Amino acid sequence: MEKRTFGRTGLAVSVLGFGGAPIGVLKIQQDRIEKILNTLLDRGVNVIDTAAMYAGSEEAIGNAVAHRRNEYVLISKCGQAIEGLEGEAWSAQVITQTVDRALRRLKTDHLDVMLLHTCDLETLKKEEALGALVAAREAGKVQFVGYSGDNEAAVYAAEHPEISVLQTSLNICDQANLDKALSIALKNDVGVIVKRPIANAAWKVLSDQPGFYQTYAQIYTDRLEKMGTTPADLGFDGEPQAVWPEIALRFTLSIPGVHTAIIGTTNPEHVAANIGIAAKGPLPQKMVEELRQVFHRAESAAGETWNGLT
């Protein structure tokens, strides 16, 4: 598994990472989670991403792989008000408590990265939330502070000296952050985690998508249809349903400044497939440029701005 230096953190991260939202939201059985995570670690994937708001995800990850803690970069997210914890959303109180709870649930003495979980630009600028994470870093609970979000807030975060890691949306159907925040992150040597790298499988029939994905999938499905390109147009053979995942993931991993792309795998069979795709490396530059042009032409024809999906 290829590893890249994670910006100025100096950490080495695998280009493919595990996204922990589905295992919590979909209530995946613990034995299945253990099989997925241990297989990923065995195959060289060393990025595990979760969040306080992914119901049950932190506990499941801690129970599954805490005994292998020195083998992975552990990332969680915080900020929203949570039942059972005191404090309002984005307050120092709720963030401090969420960090402490994450350490207990993930069975670790530190998080490699803690991200603010998609607060708006105004909240980010107030810096109470960010200040609480900086305090957690100074206390040794968090190694690096970051932000998860998109658009103007992502641009601000990529420019902030205290923020070492940015998690943002980027895929064939979602390129706004590539044009804006990512270039700043690259200039400032910020570690970049890409969420939704396979565009929520926008090529699938929408009714086949899990319920909690459908909002994003609907938007991406509409965009992909308007883009009007096919795998065959890009020089790929095979059934589109089978080929699109490769095109999408390799496109994301082709973008300069991207260090790791997280996928919410819930099927052990998909683990090997995703690892195999990542091993093929970036798409040819000509193909990347074509997908960029197709996106911008479709956005222009639609007469609207296709912002990054938060």
Secondary structure in CASP SS format (residue, H / E / C, confidence):
PFRMAT SS
TARGET T0000
AUTHOR 0000-0000-0000
METHOD secondary structure of the structure
MODEL  1
M C 1.00
E C 1.00
K E 1.00
R E 1.00
T E 1.00
F C 1.00
G H 1.00
R H 1.00
T H 1.00
G C 1.00
L C 1.00
A E 1.00
V E 1.00
S E 1.00
V C 1.00
L E 1.00
G E 1.00
F E 1.00
G E 1.00
G C 1.00
A H 1.00
P H 1.00
I H 1.00
G H 1.00
V H 1.00
L C 1.00
K C 1.00
I C 1.00
Q C 1.00
Q H 1.00
D H 1.00
R H 1.00
I H 1.00
E H 1.00
K H 1.00
I H 1.00
L H 1.00
N H 1.00
T H 1.00
L H 1.00
L H 1.00
D H 1.00
R C 1.00
G C 1.00
V C 1.00
N C 1.00
V E 1.00
I E 1.00
D E 1.00
T C 1.00
A C 1.00
A C 1.00
M C 1.00
Y C 1.00
A C 1.00
G C 1.00
S H 1.00
E H 1.00
E H 1.00
A H 1.00
I H 1.00
G H 1.00
N H 1.00
A H 1.00
V H 1.00
A H 1.00
H H 1.00
R H 1.00
R H 1.00
N H 1.00
E H 1.00
Y C 1.00
V E 1.00
L E 1.00
I E 1.00
S E 1.00
K E 1.00
C E 1.00
G C 1.00
Q C 1.00
A C 1.00
I C 1.00
E C 1.00
G C 1.00
L C 1.00
E C 1.00
G C 1.00
E C 1.00
A C 1.00
W C 1.00
S C 1.00
A H 1.00
Q H 1.00
V H 1.00
I H 1.00
T H 1.00
Q H 1.00
T H 1.00
V H 1.00
D H 1.00
R H 1.00
A H 1.00
L H 1.00
R H 1.00
R H 1.00
L C 1.00
K C 1.00
T C 1.00
D C 1.00
H C 1.00
L E 1.00
D E 1.00
V E 1.00
M E 1.00
L E 1.00
L E 1.00
H E 1.00
T C 1.00
C C 1.00
D C 1.00
L H 1.00
E H 1.00
T H 1.00
L H 1.00
K H 1.00
K H 1.00
E C 1.00
E H 1.00
A H 1.00
L H 1.00
G H 1.00
A H 1.00
L H 1.00
V H 1.00
A H 1.00
A H 1.00
R H 1.00
E H 1.00
A C 1.00
G C 1.00
K C 1.00
V E 1.00
Q E 1.00
F E 1.00
V E 1.00
G E 1.00
Y E 1.00
S E 1.00
G C 1.00
D C 1.00
N H 1.00
E H 1.00
A H 1.00
A H 1.00
V H 1.00
Y H 1.00
A H 1.00
A H 1.00
E H 1.00
H C 1.00
P C 1.00
E C 1.00
I C 1.00
S C 1.00
V E 1.00
L E 1.00
Q E 1.00
T E 1.00
S E 1.00
L C 1.00
N E 1.00
I C 1.00
C C 1.00
D E 1.00
Q C 1.00
A H 1.00
N H 1.00
L H 1.00
D H 1.00
K C 1.00
A H 1.00
L H 1.00
S H 1.00
I H 1.00
A H 1.00
L H 1.00
K H 1.00
N C 1.00
D C 1.00
V C 1.00
G E 1.00
V E 1.00
I E 1.00
V E 1.00
K E 1.00
R C 1.00
P C 1.00
I C 1.00
A H 1.00
N H 1.00
A H 1.00
A C 1.00
W C 1.00
K C 1.00
V C 1.00
L H 1.00
S H 1.00
D H 1.00
Q C 1.00
P C 1.00
G H 1.00
F H 1.00
Y H 1.00
Q H 1.00
T H 1.00
Y H 1.00
A H 1.00
Q H 1.00
I H 1.00
Y H 1.00
T H 1.00
D H 1.00
R H 1.00
L H 1.00
E H 1.00
K H 1.00
M H 1.00
G C 1.00
T C 1.00
T C 1.00
P C 1.00
A H 1.00
D H 1.00
L H 1.00
G C 1.00
F C 1.00
D C 1.00
G C 1.00
E C 1.00
P H 1.00
Q H 1.00
A H 1.00
V H 1.00
W H 1.00
P H 1.00
E H 1.00
I H 1.00
A H 1.00
L H 1.00
R H 1.00
F H 1.00
T H 1.00
L H 1.00
S H 1.00
I C 1.00
P C 1.00
G C 1.00
V C 1.00
H C 1.00
T E 1.00
A E 1.00
I E 1.00
I E 1.00
G C 1.00
T C 1.00
T C 1.00
N C 1.00
P H 1.00
E H 1.00
H H 1.00
V H 1.00
A H 1.00
A H 1.00
N H 1.00
I H 1.00
G H 1.00
I H 1.00
A H 1.00
A H 1.00
K C 1.00
G C 1.00
P C 1.00
L C 1.00
P C 1.00
Q H 1.00
K H 1.00
M H 1.00
V H 1.00
E H 1.00
E H 1.00
L H 1.00
R H 1.00
Q H 1.00
V H 1.00
F H 1.00
H H 1.00
R H 1.00
A H 1.00
E H 1.00
S H 1.00
A H 1.00
A H 1.00
G C 1.00
E C 1.00
T C 1.00
W C 1.00
N C 1.00
G C 1.00
L C 1.00
T C 1.00
END
